[in-house]
Amino acid sequence: MERRTFLRGAVIGSSAAAFGGTLMRGAAYAAPAQPGPGPYGALGAADANGIMLPSGFTSRVIARSGQTVSGTSYTWHNAPDGGACFADGTGWIYVSNSEINPSGGASAVKFNSSGTITGSYRILSNTRQNCAGGKTPWNTWLSCEEVSRGYVYETDPYGVMAAVRRPALGQFKHEAAAADPVRRVIYLTEDESNGCLYRFVPTTWGNLSSGTLQVLKAGTATSGSFTWQTVLDPDGSPTYTRDQVSGAKRFNGGEGCHYANDTVWFTTKGDNRVWQLNLANSTYELAYDDSLVVGGGAPLTGVDNVTGSSYGDLYVAEDGGNMEICVITPDDVVAPFLRVTGQSSSEITGPAFSPAGNRLYFSSQRGTTGSSSGGITYEVTGPFRV
């Protein structure tokens, strides 16, 4: 099922964390939203891993920072962050960044067709604070450095090819990336309080060694039309990339980014919003804004990483909040899908679905210890809508 586009001017209502709120069409005229359950119902009691899930779903621990991954000799990295899944024959691979500085990098875990771990290894080393990233249509992982004038590295999830730095994608405080195979561009978020949204237009699609970096231009409103303008000095020196183009639209702390069906969704943590670019008509709008919640009690706070399912649901991870992954459905409902308990000093990172769509991977970056060495990576299995 293709994801349906949110209608402009949405607001949300919710009365309890176990319920979602309906996204209303045309905020200026819509009646207050009524609370209701999400597509999977209310969350149950915490399981043995401390995760609250809807009925029919189960969790397991895949890896812990500083410990060997089960069935392998590989030690899992600290501060697991952004991630993605890749098909691997009848199995699949989950990759995960390491948001530490120095060292950073990324690792991978391999699964066979039954979900058994068959290997784990490093795919990127000696980088800085690799936060989120993005999967390419040619099955590489773009790992982004969240540091001033940071780089994007293109890595091989299968562990065969060496990682390659891609300076043409710009030097700035990178967060996430999302590939658009229709327009043949890569969208990039910037984790600055006055950051921008970029797109990279490769000279040749599938080869990120050269191309043009552009920044989104628009007015100060929360909806309207947009254009793109070239950033002349992608290296950000002496002028930061975000300051090179007059009229570049500012976003308060760009985070996760996801592309599907001629639409880009990205989150901004500074104002707790999910933005939506409608690429077919070059307009932008808000898909979620907790300041517009009717009656308070927003079901989604601390927006961060985002991914999508084959059904068309968006899954948004919380950095803080009450440690939830919330779902935003094609029917415009926002509701918690899971909650991690006992880890209030952590954040949820790296949500990604297996190729079949029946397993969701994610991490608690600092786990129960509140330290980067306490990260835990999980798998949730169950009757996901596909």
C-alpha positions in Angstrom: 0.0 0.0 0.0 1.3 3.4 -0.9 1.4 6.0 1.8 -1.3 8.6 1.5 -0.3 12.2 1.9 -1.2 14.1 5.1 -3.5 17.0 4.4 -2.3 20.5 5.1 -2.7 22.2 8.5 -2.9 19.0 10.6 -3.3 19.1 14.4 -3.4 16.3 16.8 -5.4 15.3 19.9 -4.8 12.7 22.6 -6.0 12.1 26.1 -3.5 9.4 27.3 -0.3 7.8 26.2 -2.1 4.6 25.4 -4.2 6.4 22.8 -3.4 8.2 19.6 -4.9 11.4 18.2 -6.5 11.9 14.9 -4.7 14.3 12.6 -7.3 16.8 11.6 -7.7 18.2 8.1 -7.6 22.0 7.8 -6.6 23.1 11.3 -8.5 26.5 11.1 -11.8 24.8 10.5 -11.6 21.2 11.9 -13.5 20.1 15.1 -11.2 19.0 18.0 -9.7 15.6 17.4 -11.0 12.7 19.5 -8.7 10.2 21.3 -8.6 6.7 19.9 -6.4 3.6 19.9 -3.7 3.2 17.3 -3.7 0.5 14.7 -2.3 -2.1 17.2 -4.3 -1.1 20.3 -3.0 -0.2 23.7 0.4 -1.1 25.1 0.6 -4.1 27.4 2.7 -4.5 30.5 6.5 -4.4 30.1 8.0 -7.7 29.0 11.2 -9.3 30.3 13.3 -6.7 28.3 11.4 -3.8 29.9 9.5 -3.1 26.6 5.8 -2.4 26.5 4.2 -3.7 23.3 0.8 -4.2 21.8 -0.8 -7.7 22.0 0.9 -10.2 19.6 4.3 -8.6 19.6 7.5 -9.8 21.2 11.0 -8.4 21.7 14.5 -9.8 22.0 17.9 -8.3 22.6 20.2 -8.4 19.6 23.3 -6.8 20.9 24.7 -4.8 23.9 27.5 -2.3 23.7 30.9 -3.7 24.9 29.6 -7.3 24.7 30.1 -9.9 21.9 27.1 -10.3 19.6 25.5 -13.7 20.2 27.0 -16.4 18.1 29.9 -14.2 17.0 33.2 -13.0 18.2 32.4 -9.3 17.4 32.1 -6.7 20.2 29.1 -4.4 19.6 29.9 -0.7 19.4 29.0 2.0 22.0 26.1 4.5 21.5 24.2 2.7 18.7 22.4 5.2 16.6 20.9 5.4 13.1 20.3 2.1 11.2 18.8 0.3 8.2 18.2 -3.2 6.9 19.4 -4.7 3.7 18.4 -8.0 2.0 21.1 -10.6 2.0 20.0 -13.7 0.0 17.2 -15.3 2.0 18.4 -13.4 5.1 19.1 -9.7 5.9 21.6 -7.4 7.5 21.0 -4.6 10.1 23.5 -1.8 10.2 24.0 0.6 13.1 26.0 3.8 13.6 28.1 4.6 16.6 27.6 8.1 17.9 30.8 8.5 19.8 33.6 11.0 19.2 36.3 10.1 18.4 36.1 6.6 16.8 32.5 6.6 15.7 31.9 4.3 12.8 29.2 1.7 12.1 28.7 -2.1 12.5 26.5 -4.7 11.0 24.6 -7.8 12.1 23.7 -10.6 9.7 20.6 -12.8 10.0 19.6 -16.0 8.1 16.1 -16.6 6.8 14.8 -17.7 10.3 16.2 -14.6 12.1 19.2 -16.4 13.6 22.3 -14.2 13.9 25.1 -15.6 11.7 27.7 -12.8 11.8 28.6 -9.3 13.0 31.4 -7.0 11.8 32.6 -3.4 11.5 31.8 -1.5 8.2 33.2 1.9 9.2 36.0 3.0 11.6 37.9 6.1 12.7 35.2 8.7 12.1 33.4 11.1 14.4 30.0 10.9 16.1 28.1 9.0 13.4 24.5 9.8 14.1 21.9 8.8 11.6 22.2 8.2 7.9 20.3 6.6 5.0 20.0 3.6 2.7 20.7 4.0 -1.0 18.8 2.1 -3.8 22.1 0.5 -4.7 22.4 -1.0 -1.2 25.0 1.1 0.5 24.7 2.8 3.9 25.3 6.5 4.1 26.8 7.2 7.6 26.6 10.8 8.7 29.0 12.6 11.1 27.1 14.9 13.5 29.9 17.4 14.0 30.6 20.8 12.6 31.8 20.4 9.0 31.3 16.7 9.3 31.3 14.3 6.3 29.0 11.6 4.9 30.7 8.2 4.4 29.3 5.6 2.0 29.7 2.1 3.4 29.2 -1.5 2.4 26.7 -3.3 4.6 28.0 -6.6 3.3 31.5 -5.9 4.6 33.3 -6.4 1.2 34.1 -2.9 0.0 36.0 -0.3 2.0 34.0 2.8 3.2 34.5 5.9 1.1 34.2 9.5 2.3 31.8 11.6 0.1 32.7 15.3 0.5 30.5 16.3 -2.4 27.5 15.8 -0.1 28.7 18.8 1.9 30.5 19.4 5.1 28.1 20.4 7.9 26.6 18.9 11.0 25.0 16.0 9.3 22.1 14.0 10.7 20.2 11.8 8.3 19.9 11.1 4.6 17.1 9.8 2.3 17.4 8.7 -1.3 14.8 9.7 -3.9 15.1 7.3 -6.9 12.5 9.2 -8.9 14.3 12.6 -8.9 17.7 10.8 -8.4 18.7 13.0 -5.4 19.7 12.5 -1.8 18.0 14.6 0.9 20.1 15.6 3.9 19.2 17.1 7.3 21.3 19.4 9.4 21.4 19.2 13.2 21.7 22.9 14.0 19.2 25.1 15.7 19.3 27.3 12.6 20.0 24.4 10.2 18.8 23.7 6.7 17.5 20.9 4.5 19.6 20.0 1.6 19.5 17.8 -1.4 22.5 16.3 -3.4 22.1 15.9 -7.1 24.8 13.4 -8.3 26.4 13.8 -11.7 25.6 10.1 -12.2 22.9 8.4 -10.2 24.5 5.6 -8.2 27.9 7.4 -8.0 28.2 10.0 -5.2 31.7 11.1 -6.0 30.5 14.3 -7.7 27.4 16.4 -8.1 25.7 19.5 -6.9 24.6 20.3 -3.3 21.5 22.4 -3.0 19.6 24.0 -0.1 15.8 24.4 0.3 14.5 28.0 0.0 11.1 29.0 1.3 9.4 31.6 3.5 9.2 31.6 7.3 5.6 30.1 7.4 5.0 26.5 8.4 3.5 25.8 4.9 4.0 27.1 1.4 6.0 26.5 -1.7 9.8 25.8 -2.0 12.6 25.9 -4.4 16.2 24.7 -4.4 19.4 26.7 -4.9 23.0 25.6 -5.3 25.4 25.8 -2.4 28.6 27.1 -4.1 31.1 25.9 -1.4 29.9 22.5 -0.2 33.0 22.3 2.1 31.5 25.0 4.3 34.7 27.1 4.4 35.0 29.9 5.1 31.2 30.2 5.2 29.0 27.5 6.6 26.8 25.8 4.0 23.6 27.1 5.8 24.8 30.7 5.5 25.7 30.7 1.8 22.2 31.1 0.2 20.0 34.1 1.0 16.4 32.9 1.8 17.4 29.4 2.8 14.7 28.1 5.1 15.8 27.5 8.7 14.8 24.4 10.7 15.3 23.9 14.4 17.5 20.9 14.8 17.0 18.6 11.8 16.9 14.9 12.7 15.5 11.8 10.9 14.5 11.8 7.2 12.4 9.3 5.2 11.3 9.3 1.5 8.4 7.4 0.0 5.8 8.0 -2.7 7.0 11.5 -3.9 7.1 12.7 -0.3 9.9 13.4 2.2 9.2 13.5 5.9 11.8 14.8 8.3 11.8 15.7 12.0 13.1 18.8 13.9 13.8 18.2 17.6 14.0 21.9 18.6 10.3 22.4 18.0 9.1 18.8 18.1 7.8 18.8 14.5 7.5 16.3 11.7 7.7 18.2 8.3 6.5 17.0 5.0 7.7 17.9 1.5 5.2 17.2 -1.3 7.6 16.8 -4.2 5.0 16.5 -6.9 3.9 20.2 -6.4 7.0 21.6 -4.5 5.1 22.5 -1.3 5.9 21.9 2.3 3.7 21.6 5.4 3.6 20.2 9.0 2.6 16.5 9.4 2.9 16.8 13.2 3.4 19.6 15.7 2.9 18.9 19.4 2.2 22.5 20.1 -1.1 22.1 18.1 -2.3 19.1 20.2 -5.9 19.5 21.2 -6.3 19.3 25.0 -2.6 18.5 25.7 -1.1 15.1 26.2 0.8 14.8 22.9 1.5 11.2 22.1 4.8 12.0 20.5 7.5 14.1 22.1 11.2 14.4 21.4 11.0 13.5 17.7 14.2 12.0 16.3 14.9 9.1 13.9 12.1 8.1 11.5 11.4 5.2 9.2 8.4 3.9 7.2 6.8 0.5 6.7 5.7 -1.1 3.4 2.1 -0.5 4.5 2.6 3.3 4.6 2.9 3.9 8.4 5.6 6.2 9.7 7.5 5.2 12.9 9.1 8.1 14.8 11.5 7.4 17.6 11.8 9.6 20.7 14.9 11.2 22.0 13.8 11.4 25.6 10.1 11.9 26.1 8.8 8.7 27.6 11.0 6.5 25.3 8.5 5.5 22.8 8.3 4.7 19.1 5.1 6.3 17.8 3.3 5.4 14.6 1.7 7.9 12.3 -0.8 6.1 10.1 -2.0 6.8 6.5 -5.4 7.4 8.2 -3.8 10.3 10.1 -3.6 8.7 13.6 -0.7 9.2 15.9 -0.2 6.7 18.7 2.5 4.9 20.7 3.7 1.6 19.2 6.1 0.7 21.9 7.7 2.1 25.1 11.0 1.2 26.7 10.8 1.4 30.5 13.6 1.9 33.1 15.8 3.8 30.6 14.8 7.5 31.1 18.4 8.7 30.5 18.5 7.2 27.1 17.0 7.8 23.6 15.6 5.5 21.0 17.6 5.3 17.7 17.9 3.4 14.5 14.3 2.1 13.7 14.4 0.0 10.6 12.3 -2.9 9.2 13.5 -6.2 7.9 12.9 -6.7 4.1 9.8 -8.7 4.8 8.5 -6.0 7.1 7.7 -8.3 10.0 10.7 -7.4 12.3 11.5 -3.9 13.6 15.1 -3.1 14.8 16.0 -0.2 17.0 18.4 0.7 19.8 18.3 2.3 23.2 21.4 4.4 22.9 22.5 4.5 26.5 20.3 1.7 28.0 19.8 1.4 31.7 23.1 2.9 32.6 22.7 6.3 30.9 26.1 5.9 29.4 27.2 5.4 25.8 28.7 2.0 26.9 25.3 0.8 28.0 23.6 0.8 24.5 21.1 -2.1 23.7 19.9 -3.1 20.3 16.5 -4.8 20.0 14.3 -6.6 17.6 10.5 -6.6 17.8 8.6 -9.3 15.9 4.8 -9.5 15.3 1.8 -8.8 13.1 3.0 -5.6 11.5 0.8 -4.2 8.8 2.4 -5.0 5.5 
